[in-house]
Amino acid sequence: MDSPSGDSPPKSRAEVRHEKTPNFNARYKITHTKEYPNYFFGEIECHLYDKQGNLLLNDRGEPILNGGSATLVGPNIILTAAHVLYNQEKRCEAKVTDEDFCFYPGKCGRESYGKFKVVNFYYPQEYKRDEHYPSAHDWALLYLEDKVVDTIHKDNNDQAERKGDLPKWFELVTHNDAFLQGRVINVVGYPEEYPHDLYAVTGAIKELTSSLIYYELDTSPGQSGGAVWAEMNGRKCLIGVHQGGHPEEKTKLNLATRWTSEKHKKYRAFLRKASAEEENGTYHASSECHEHRKFHRNGKCHDKECNSKVKRAVDKRQDKDKARKKVKEPGKGKEPKKDRGQRKYREHKQENEGQQLSAKRSSSSSSDLSDISDISDISDISEISEISDSD
């Protein structure tokens, strides 16, 4: 794939995906990428790094700009293939500190809705250990710094009147084999032989397993991570992520990672985790290097812009903590349950101690009180009162 500037950087060819074109390239170009649902599709680009933080280079010593296709499945969540972010052969991975790690929604030639920085990502760790192809774990979720839906609906003036009736992102669904078998699907992505252009192909599902979808439709490198979607009851639903071609050379099938209920649970968990990390100022993925997370904890990230965002997020969190811990004035608001319990315990203890002390005093001085009552009479009291009045 080409870079946004129009230059053609070296491309990663480390992983062979056996892409096939059985129908002699029956794909068609999508030119109206600002129409529903085409603006949900986009290109993703990134560099890959080894464990020591060194860039993955080609034979000429030039950095390789890896990439693929992706689909918007949340306000700022995109879905792609794991092998776009992680090279199993070289053991290299994308990093969110890479300024070129971005998503370009609605890409058509040199035009798109803009450049959206990836600040967090997730893919199953089983994919790193899974050396077999195809893999049931070849899928990934990416969290963007800004909400793509805001930009899309702001710029889409031609559909302004119908925005309220249109989905804000692609819907993810799961269905049983009987429902999906033979269903007509669309495979969408950015083939590397057509730089920056969105292509699609339509056909029927040929085979299904619990984790994969097979189809005899044309694909090529660059479409990895692209959407496999179908129309169901008038809704456009994503059912898989394009992965590559069938490993057997004799067959003409290509395949996708099937979207399942287990994957959907991980999607929801990642969305909650990434949102919390963004609010707390920890923007980086769990697979990111420990050293960079140390920079963030110490407020010494080498990326000034990133560090300033972390500082703002931390300050915001501290303000919330101070507001929660602030002691309320008497008579204003409800007393905290813990403080109320401790106060009642102290009052009860003091009351018991007072009762025991008064009982002890009353028992020890009962005889003295009886003597006083015997010698006391009303006349003496009246005399004392008269004297005090005369004084």
Residue pairs with C-beta under 8 A, 6 or more apart in sequence:
1 11
1 43
1 45
1 65
1 67
1 68
1 190
1 192
1 195
1 196
1 222
2 8
2 9
2 195
2 196
3 9
3 45
3 65
3 100
4 45
4 104
4 110
4 112
4 115
6 110
8 195
9 62
9 63
9 64
9 65
10 58
10 60
10 62
10 63
10 64
10 65
11 64
11 65
11 66
11 67
11 192
11 221
12 48
12 56
12 64
12 66
12 87
13 221
14 87
14 89
14 90
15 83
15 87
15 88
15 89
17 83
17 221
17 224
17 243
17 244
17 245
18 244
18 245
18 246
18 247
18 249
19 219
19 220
19 221
19 223
19 244
19 245
19 254
20 218
20 219
20 245
20 246
20 252
20 253
20 254
21 218
21 219
21 220
22 216
22 217
22 218
22 252
23 201
23 203
23 216
23 217
23 218
24 218
25 218
26 201
26 217
26 218
27 191
27 199
27 200
27 201
27 218
28 199
28 200
28 201
29 194
29 197
29 198
29 199
30 38
30 41
30 108
30 188
30 198
30 199
30 200
31 108
32 38
33 39
33 41
33 106
33 107
33 108
33 111
33 112
33 198
34 106
34 155
34 156
34 158
35 158
35 159
36 159
36 166
36 167
37 167
37 170
37 229
37 236
38 106
38 198
39 105
39 106
39 113
39 152
39 156
40 71
40 72
40 105
40 169
40 170
40 227
41 69
41 70
41 71
41 72
41 105
41 106
41 188
41 189
41 198
41 226
41 227
42 69
42 70
42 71
42 72
42 78
42 103
42 104
42 105
42 106
42 107
42 112
42 113
43 67
43 68
43 69
43 70
43 103
43 104
43 107
43 112
43 190
43 196
44 67
44 68
44 69
44 70
44 78
44 80
44 84
44 102
44 103
44 104
44 118
44 142
44 225
45 65
45 66
45 67
45 100
45 101
45 102
45 104
46 65
46 66
46 67
46 84
46 85
46 94
46 98
46 100
46 101
46 102
46 118
47 55
47 56
47 63
47 64
47 65
47 66
47 94
47 95
47 98
47 100
47 101
48 55
48 56
48 64
48 66
48 85
48 86
48 87
48 90
48 92
48 93
48 94
49 55
49 56
49 92
49 93
49 94
49 95
49 98
50 56
50 90
50 91
50 92
51 91
51 289
53 289
55 63
55 64
56 63
56 64
56 66
56 87
56 90
56 92
57 63
57 64
58 64
65 100
66 84
66 85
66 87
66 94
67 84
67 222
68 80
68 81
68 84
68 189
68 190
68 222
68 223
68 224
68 225
68 226
69 80
69 188
69 189
69 190
69 222
69 223
69 224
69 225
69 226
69 227
69 242
70 78
70 79
70 80
70 84
70 103
70 142
70 225
70 226
71 78
71 79
71 80
71 170
71 188
71 225
71 226
71 227
71 238
72 78
72 105
72 148
72 149
72 169
72 170
73 79
73 141
73 169
73 170
73 172
73 238
73 267
74 169
74 271
75 147
75 148
75 149
75 150
75 168
75 169
76 116
76 143
76 144
76 145
76 146
76 147
76 148
76 149
77 141
77 142
77 143
77 144
77 169
77 267
77 270
77 271
77 274
78 103
78 141
78 142
78 144
78 148
79 139
79 140
79 141
79 142
79 172
79 225
79 227
79 238
79 241
80 139
80 140
80 142
80 224
80 225
80 241
81 138
81 139
81 140
81 224
81 225
81 241
81 242
81 243
81 257
82 123
82 124
82 127
82 135
82 137
82 138
82 139
82 140
83 127
83 138
83 224
83 243
84 140
84 224
84 225
85 93
85 94
85 121
85 123
85 140
86 92
86 93
86 94
86 123
86 127
86 128
87 93
88 127
88 128
88 131
93 287
94 101
94 118
94 121
95 101
95 288
95 289
95 292
96 118
96 119
96 120
96 121
96 283
96 284
96 285
96 288
97 284
97 288
97 292
97 303
97 306
99 117
101 117
101 118
102 115
102 116
102 117
102 118
103 115
103 116
103 118
103 142
103 144
103 148
104 112
104 113
104 114
104 115
104 116
105 112
105 113
105 114
105 116
105 148
105 151
105 152
106 112
106 113
106 152
107 190
107 196
107 198
108 196
108 197
108 198
109 196
109 197
110 196
113 148
113 151
113 152
113 155
114 151
116 144
116 145
116 146
116 148
117 144
117 145
117 146
118 142
118 143
118 144
118 145
119 143
119 144
119 145
119 278
119 283
119 284
120 142
120 143
120 274
120 277
120 278
120 283
120 284
120 285
121 140
121 141
121 142
121 143
121 285
121 287
122 140
122 141
122 266
122 270
122 274
122 285
122 286
122 287
123 137
123 139
123 140
123 141
123 287
124 137
124 139
124 266
125 287
126 137
127 135
127 137
127 138
130 136
130 137
133 244
133 247
134 212
134 243
134 244
134 246
134 247
134 255
134 257
135 243
135 257
136 210
136 211
136 212
136 257
137 257
138 241
138 243
138 257
139 241
139 257
139 263
140 225
141 266
141 267
141 270
143 270
143 274
143 278
149 168
149 169
153 163
153 168
156 163
159 166
167 235
167 236
170 227
170 229
170 236
170 237
170 238
171 235
171 236
171 237
171 238
172 237
172 238
172 259
172 264
172 267
173 232
173 237
173 238
173 239
173 259
174 239
174 259
174 260
174 261
174 264
175 232
175 239
177 208
180 205
180 208
180 213
180 230
180 239
181 205
181 208
182 204
182 205
183 204
183 205
183 230
184 202
184 203
184 204
184 230
184 231
185 202
185 203
185 204
185 205
185 213
185 215
185 217
185 228
185 229
185 230
185 239
186 200
186 201
186 202
186 227
186 228
186 229
186 230
187 200
187 201
187 202
187 203
187 215
187 217
187 219
187 223
187 226
187 227
187 228
187 242
187 254
187 256
188 198
188 199
188 200
188 223
188 226
188 227
188 228
188 229
189 198
189 199
189 219
189 222
189 223
189 224
189 225
189 226
189 227
189 242
190 196
190 197
190 198
190 199
190 222
190 223
190 226
191 197
191 199
191 219
191 220
191 221
191 222
191 223
192 220
192 221
192 222
193 220
193 222
199 223
201 217
201 218
201 219
202 217
203 215
203 216
203 217
204 215
205 213
205 214
205 215
206 214
206 215
206 216
206 253
207 213
207 214
207 253
208 214
208 258
209 258
210 258
210 260
211 257
211 258
211 260
212 243
212 255
212 256
212 257
212 258
213 228
213 239
213 240
213 255
213 256
213 257
213 258
214 246
214 253
214 254
214 255
215 228
215 253
215 254
215 255
215 256
216 252
216 253
216 254
217 254
218 254
219 242
219 244
219 245
219 254
223 242
224 242
224 243
224 244
225 241
225 242
226 241
226 242
227 238
227 241
227 242
228 238
228 239
228 240
228 241
228 242
228 256
229 236
229 237
229 238
229 239
230 236
230 237
230 239
231 237
238 259
239 258
239 259
240 256
240 257
240 258
240 259
241 256
241 257
241 259
242 254
242 255
242 256
243 255
243 256
243 257
244 254
244 255
245 253
245 254
245 255
246 252
246 253
246 254
246 255
277 283
277 284
278 313
279 313
279 316
279 317
280 313
280 314
280 317
281 296
281 309
281 310
281 311
281 312
281 313
281 314
281 317
282 293
282 296
282 310
283 296
283 306
283 309
283 310
284 292
284 293
284 296
292 301
295 301
295 302
295 307
296 307
296 310
299 307
299 310
299 311
299 314
300 307
301 307
301 310
328 335
335 343
